[in-house]
Amino acid sequence: MAGSTYGTLFTITTWGESHGAAIGVVIDGCPAGLSLSEKDIQSYLNRRKPGQNKFTTKRKESDRAEILSGTFEGKTTGTPVSILIKNEDQRSKDYGKIKDCYRPGHADYTFDAKYGFRDYRGGGRSSGRETIGRVAAGAVAAKLLKELGITVTAYTRSIGSIRIPYKEYHYEEITENPLYMPNNSYAEKASEYLEACMKNLDSSGGTVECMVTGMPAGIGEPVFQKLDAELAKALMSIGAVKGVEIGDGFKAAEAPGSANNDSFFSKNGNICKKTNHSGGILGGISDGSPILIRAAVKPTPSIAREQQTITNQKENTTIAITGRHDPVIVPRAVVVVEAMTALTLIDLLMRNTTSQLENLKAFYQGK
């Protein structure tokens, strides 16, 4: 299987299946000297692990991170960092009744079409559990970014049609509710909506928004490897994500240029913008203002309501999926979006060190 590695200088390779012995990631290109412990990684994994509340799968996993290599005396050594997370609560028998069926909304059919074989136990590599490796690596990337004064913060902007207006954001409330929404009142409304979905044997989607602050201007390559293009690719690689917006996104298509353009002005010798419709990116390169990106997450496809499908022998049938499944993926996807954003940014920051001769002189000659 190709395509399990991401990045150019700061690279990650994820491995493992949903119902295998373990899941993990190997990080290559992490600079030596970064203070790193399993506690740093665990705080991120805890945000995506199952069994947190009534809106997540009841699968019980500690998702405990083990650093196998790449650190010594609490610091990275510059060698590959390998992180292992064991699977502890697989119930493969839950999938026995549907092993010959293609679940609507899942990758069962396309995986079979590509490989002629599939791991029906939770989807194998196409399972959302694959994102554990991304989150573990993202924790390392986020810590590197903090060393540079850059912060990445993701949160739930909407669940179904319940969307928080920007003027009512309270970022301090993100961790105060199970949906990771920056407004507790809207989180309560969204919770009521999700409970109705569950009673109707249905599920919901939503949007995750991510804000990056402290990003310097000049990061990103201007043609095929634009900052916004790389971020979009990173977020679209998350299984449940079906759309990405940056800045005003699709609303920009409805606005005249006079309203969409961000006017520049000088303040205390610094270049500033009066607005941020661009989402912090112009011409594929960061402009120094906060980066704002959104990911649209589809409803959980595993629902107990009866649906029409076919078997792998092309016979018509119906299916009602039982077992342990999230009625909404969005809250657990928040930290995955944050991780993929952090991984993309640190890789582009490293690549940017060769963009000007003065950068090389400063590094090698101390000028």
C-alpha positions as CSV (number, residue, x, y, z in Angstrom):
1,M,0.0,0.0,0.0
2,A,1.5,3.4,-1.1
3,G,0.5,6.7,0.4
4,S,1.0,6.2,4.2
5,T,3.8,8.8,4.4
6,Y,3.2,12.6,4.6
7,G,5.7,15.5,4.5
8,T,8.9,16.5,2.8
9,L,11.5,17.4,5.5
10,F,9.3,16.7,8.6
11,T,7.8,13.4,7.5
12,I,5.4,10.9,9.2
13,T,4.5,7.4,8.3
14,T,1.5,5.9,10.0
15,W,0.9,2.2,10.3
16,G,-1.6,-0.3,11.7
17,E,-5.3,-1.3,11.4
18,S,-8.3,-0.6,13.5
19,H,-8.5,-4.2,14.8
20,G,-4.8,-5.1,14.6
21,A,-2.5,-5.4,17.6
22,A,-1.5,-1.7,17.5
23,I,-1.5,1.6,15.7
24,G,1.6,3.8,15.4
25,V,3.7,6.4,13.6
26,V,7.3,7.0,12.7
27,I,8.4,10.6,12.6
28,D,11.5,11.4,10.6
29,G,13.1,14.9,10.4
30,C,12.3,16.0,13.9
31,P,15.2,18.3,15.0
32,A,17.4,17.2,18.0
33,G,17.0,19.1,21.3
34,L,13.2,19.3,21.6
35,S,12.0,18.4,25.1
36,L,9.5,15.5,24.5
37,S,7.7,13.1,26.8
38,E,4.9,10.6,26.4
39,K,2.8,13.1,28.5
40,D,3.1,15.7,25.7
41,I,1.7,13.2,23.2
42,Q,-0.9,11.8,25.6
43,S,-2.7,15.1,26.1
44,Y,-3.5,15.2,22.4
45,L,-4.5,11.5,22.2
46,N,-6.9,12.0,25.1
47,R,-8.8,14.5,23.0
48,R,-9.6,12.0,20.2
49,K,-9.9,8.7,22.2
50,P,-13.2,6.9,22.3
51,G,-15.6,6.6,25.3
52,Q,-15.3,10.2,26.4
53,N,-19.0,10.9,26.5
54,K,-22.4,9.8,25.2
55,F,-21.6,11.2,21.7
56,T,-18.6,8.9,21.2
57,T,-18.2,5.2,20.5
58,K,-18.3,3.0,23.6
59,R,-15.1,1.3,22.6
60,K,-12.8,1.5,25.6
61,E,-9.3,2.3,24.7
62,S,-6.7,4.0,26.9
63,D,-4.8,5.1,23.7
64,R,-1.6,5.2,25.8
65,A,1.4,6.4,23.8
66,E,4.7,4.7,24.1
67,I,7.8,6.4,22.6
68,L,10.0,3.6,21.3
69,S,12.9,5.6,19.8
70,G,14.2,9.0,19.0
71,T,14.6,10.4,22.5
72,F,17.3,10.3,25.2
73,E,17.1,11.9,28.6
74,G,13.8,13.7,27.7
75,K,15.0,15.3,24.5
76,T,14.8,14.3,20.8
77,T,18.0,13.0,19.3
78,G,17.4,13.9,15.6
79,T,16.8,10.2,14.8
80,P,13.4,8.8,13.9
81,V,10.8,9.1,16.6
82,S,8.7,5.9,16.8
83,I,5.4,6.0,18.7
84,L,3.2,2.9,19.5
85,I,-0.4,2.9,20.7
86,K,-1.8,-0.6,21.4
87,N,-5.4,-1.6,20.5
88,E,-7.0,-3.0,23.7
89,D,-10.8,-3.3,23.0
90,Q,-11.3,-4.8,19.6
91,R,-14.6,-6.6,19.1
92,S,-14.1,-8.0,15.6
93,K,-17.2,-10.3,16.0
94,D,-19.4,-7.2,15.7
95,Y,-18.5,-7.1,12.0
96,G,-19.1,-10.8,11.3
97,K,-22.7,-10.2,10.0
98,I,-21.6,-7.6,7.5
99,K,-18.3,-9.0,6.2
100,D,-19.9,-9.8,2.9
101,C,-21.7,-6.5,2.5
102,Y,-20.6,-3.0,1.4
103,R,-21.6,-0.5,4.0
104,P,-23.1,2.7,2.6
105,G,-20.9,5.7,3.1
106,H,-17.8,3.6,3.9
107,A,-14.7,2.7,1.9
108,D,-15.7,-1.0,1.8
109,Y,-16.5,-1.1,-2.0
110,T,-13.7,1.1,-3.2
111,F,-11.1,-0.7,-1.0
112,D,-12.3,-4.0,-2.5
113,A,-12.2,-2.5,-6.0
114,K,-8.6,-1.4,-5.6
115,Y,-7.0,-4.3,-3.7
116,G,-9.4,-7.2,-4.3
117,F,-9.3,-7.8,-0.6
118,R,-10.4,-5.8,2.5
119,D,-10.2,-6.0,6.3
120,Y,-13.9,-5.8,7.2
121,R,-13.2,-5.5,10.9
122,G,-13.8,-1.8,11.3
123,G,-12.4,-0.8,8.0
124,G,-8.7,-1.6,8.6
125,R,-6.6,1.3,7.3
126,S,-9.6,3.2,6.2
127,S,-10.9,3.3,9.8
128,G,-10.9,6.6,11.7
129,R,-8.7,4.9,14.2
130,E,-5.8,5.4,11.7
131,T,-5.8,9.0,12.7
132,I,-4.2,8.1,16.1
133,G,-0.8,8.1,14.4
134,R,-1.5,11.5,12.9
135,V,-2.5,13.0,16.3
136,A,0.6,11.6,18.0
137,A,2.9,13.1,15.4
138,G,0.8,16.3,15.4
139,A,1.5,16.7,19.1
140,V,5.3,16.7,18.3
141,A,4.8,19.2,15.5
142,A,2.7,21.5,17.7
143,K,5.4,21.5,20.3
144,L,7.9,22.5,17.7
145,L,5.6,25.3,16.5
146,K,5.3,26.6,20.1
147,E,9.0,26.9,20.2
148,L,8.6,29.4,17.3
149,G,5.8,31.3,18.9
150,I,3.1,29.7,16.7
151,T,-0.2,28.4,18.1
152,V,-2.7,26.1,16.4
153,T,-6.2,25.9,17.9
154,A,-9.0,23.9,16.4
155,Y,-12.7,23.7,17.6
156,T,-16.1,22.7,16.5
157,R,-17.8,25.5,14.6
158,S,-21.1,23.7,13.8
159,I,-23.0,20.5,14.4
160,G,-25.7,19.9,11.7
161,S,-27.3,23.3,11.1
162,I,-26.4,24.6,14.5
163,R,-23.6,27.1,13.9
164,I,-22.0,29.6,16.3
165,P,-21.9,33.2,15.0
166,Y,-18.3,34.6,15.1
167,K,-19.4,37.4,17.4
168,E,-20.4,34.8,20.0
169,Y,-17.2,32.9,20.1
170,H,-15.8,32.3,23.6
171,Y,-12.5,30.4,23.1
172,E,-12.1,29.7,26.8
173,E,-15.2,27.5,26.7
174,I,-13.8,25.1,24.0
175,T,-12.7,22.5,26.6
176,E,-15.8,23.1,28.9
177,N,-18.2,21.0,26.8
178,P,-18.0,17.5,25.2
179,L,-18.4,18.9,21.6
180,Y,-15.4,21.3,21.8
181,M,-17.5,24.3,20.8
182,P,-16.4,27.8,21.7
183,N,-19.8,28.5,23.2
184,N,-21.4,26.4,25.9
185,S,-24.9,27.5,25.1
186,Y,-24.6,26.4,21.5
187,A,-23.0,23.2,22.6
188,E,-26.2,22.5,24.7
189,K,-28.3,23.1,21.6
190,A,-26.1,20.8,19.5
191,S,-26.3,18.1,22.2
192,E,-30.1,18.2,22.1
193,Y,-30.0,17.9,18.3
194,L,-27.6,14.9,18.5
195,E,-29.8,13.1,21.0
196,A,-32.7,13.5,18.5
197,C,-30.5,12.0,15.8
198,M,-29.6,9.0,18.1
199,K,-33.3,8.4,18.8
200,N,-34.0,8.4,15.1
201,L,-31.1,5.9,14.5
202,D,-29.3,8.5,12.6
203,S,-26.1,10.6,12.8
204,S,-24.8,14.1,12.1
205,G,-21.9,16.0,10.5
206,G,-20.5,19.4,11.1
207,T,-17.6,21.7,10.6
208,V,-14.2,22.0,12.4
209,E,-12.5,25.4,12.3
210,C,-8.8,25.9,12.9
211,M,-7.0,29.1,13.7
212,V,-3.2,29.6,13.6
213,T,-1.6,32.6,15.3
214,G,2.0,33.8,15.3
215,M,2.6,32.5,11.8
216,P,5.3,34.8,10.1
217,A,4.8,36.1,6.5
218,G,6.5,34.4,3.7
219,I,5.8,30.7,4.3
220,G,4.5,28.5,1.5
221,E,5.7,27.8,-2.1
222,P,4.0,30.0,-4.8
223,V,3.1,27.4,-7.4
224,F,2.1,23.7,-6.8
225,Q,3.0,23.7,-3.1
226,K,1.0,26.7,-1.9
227,L,0.4,26.9,1.8
228,D,-3.4,26.8,1.3
229,A,-3.1,24.0,-1.2
230,E,-0.9,22.0,1.2
231,L,-3.4,22.6,4.1
232,A,-6.3,21.6,1.9
233,K,-4.6,18.4,0.9
234,A,-3.7,17.6,4.6
235,L,-7.3,18.1,5.8
236,M,-8.8,16.3,2.8
237,S,-6.7,13.3,3.7
238,I,-8.8,12.9,6.8
239,G,-11.3,10.2,6.0
240,A,-14.5,12.0,7.0
241,V,-13.6,15.4,5.5
242,K,-15.5,16.3,2.4
243,G,-14.7,20.0,1.9
244,V,-12.2,22.7,3.0
245,E,-12.4,26.5,3.1
246,I,-9.8,29.0,3.8
247,G,-10.7,32.6,5.0
248,D,-14.1,33.5,3.5
249,G,-14.0,30.3,1.4
250,F,-17.0,29.9,-0.8
251,K,-18.4,33.2,0.4
252,A,-15.6,35.0,-1.5
253,A,-17.4,33.8,-4.7
254,E,-20.4,36.0,-3.8
255,A,-18.5,39.1,-2.9
256,P,-17.2,42.0,-5.1
257,G,-13.5,42.6,-5.2
258,S,-13.9,45.8,-3.2
259,A,-15.3,43.8,-0.3
260,N,-13.1,40.7,-0.5
261,N,-9.8,42.5,-0.7
262,D,-7.9,43.1,2.5
263,S,-6.5,46.6,2.7
264,F,-3.0,47.1,4.0
265,F,-1.8,49.7,6.4
266,S,1.4,50.4,8.3
267,K,1.4,50.5,12.1
268,N,4.5,51.1,14.2
269,G,6.6,49.9,11.3
270,N,4.6,46.7,10.9
271,I,2.6,45.7,7.8
272,C,-1.0,45.0,8.9
273,K,-4.4,44.3,7.2
274,K,-7.7,45.9,8.1
275,T,-9.6,42.7,7.4
276,N,-8.7,39.0,6.9
277,H,-10.9,37.7,4.2
278,S,-7.9,35.9,2.8
279,G,-7.6,33.7,5.9
280,G,-3.9,34.7,6.3
281,I,-2.8,33.5,2.9
282,L,-2.1,35.4,-0.3
283,G,-0.7,33.8,-3.5
284,G,-0.2,30.6,-1.6
285,I,2.1,32.3,1.0
286,S,1.3,33.3,4.6
287,D,0.8,37.1,5.0
288,G,1.5,37.3,8.7
289,S,-2.2,37.5,9.9
290,P,-4.0,34.6,11.6
291,I,-4.6,31.6,9.3
292,L,-8.2,30.5,9.3
293,I,-9.2,27.2,7.8
294,R,-12.4,25.1,8.0
295,A,-13.1,21.4,7.3
296,A,-16.6,20.0,6.5
297,V,-17.0,16.6,8.2
298,K,-19.7,14.2,6.9
299,P,-22.2,12.4,9.1
300,T,-21.1,9.1,10.6
301,P,-22.0,6.5,8.0
302,S,-22.4,3.7,10.5
303,I,-26.1,4.0,11.5
304,A,-28.6,1.5,12.9
305,R,-31.3,2.6,10.5
306,E,-31.9,0.1,7.7
307,Q,-30.3,1.0,4.4
308,Q,-30.1,-0.6,1.0
309,T,-26.8,-2.0,-0.2
310,I,-25.3,-5.0,-2.1
311,T,-23.1,-8.0,-1.2
312,N,-19.7,-8.6,-2.6
313,Q,-21.5,-11.0,-5.0
314,K,-23.5,-8.1,-6.3
315,E,-26.7,-9.3,-4.7
316,N,-29.2,-6.7,-3.4
317,T,-29.8,-6.6,0.3
318,T,-30.4,-4.3,3.3
319,I,-28.2,-3.5,6.2
320,A,-28.6,-2.1,9.7
321,I,-25.3,-1.5,11.4
322,T,-25.0,-2.4,15.1
323,G,-22.0,-2.2,17.4
324,R,-20.1,0.8,18.8
325,H,-20.1,3.9,16.6
326,D,-20.0,7.6,17.1
327,P,-23.3,9.4,16.3
328,V,-21.1,12.4,15.3
329,I,-17.4,12.3,14.3
330,V,-16.8,16.1,14.6
331,P,-15.7,16.5,18.2
332,R,-13.0,13.8,17.9
333,A,-12.0,15.1,14.5
334,V,-11.1,18.5,16.1
335,V,-7.7,17.4,17.3
336,V,-7.1,15.5,14.0
337,V,-7.6,18.8,12.1
338,E,-5.3,20.5,14.5
339,A,-2.6,17.8,14.1
340,M,-2.7,17.8,10.3
341,T,-2.4,21.6,10.3
342,A,0.5,21.6,12.6
343,L,2.3,18.9,10.6
344,T,1.9,20.9,7.4
345,L,3.1,24.1,8.9
346,I,6.2,22.8,10.5
347,D,7.2,21.0,7.3
348,L,6.8,24.2,5.2
349,L,8.6,26.3,7.9
350,M,11.6,23.9,7.6
351,R,11.5,24.0,3.8
352,N,11.4,27.8,3.9
353,T,15.0,28.0,5.4
354,T,16.4,27.7,1.9
355,S,14.3,30.4,0.3
356,Q,16.9,33.2,0.8
357,L,20.7,33.3,0.9
358,E,20.6,35.3,4.1
359,N,18.9,32.4,5.8
360,L,21.8,30.1,5.0
361,K,24.4,32.7,6.0
362,A,22.6,33.3,9.3
363,F,22.6,29.6,10.0
364,Y,26.2,28.7,9.0
365,Q,28.0,32.0,9.6
366,G,25.9,33.5,12.4
367,K,25.2,36.6,10.4
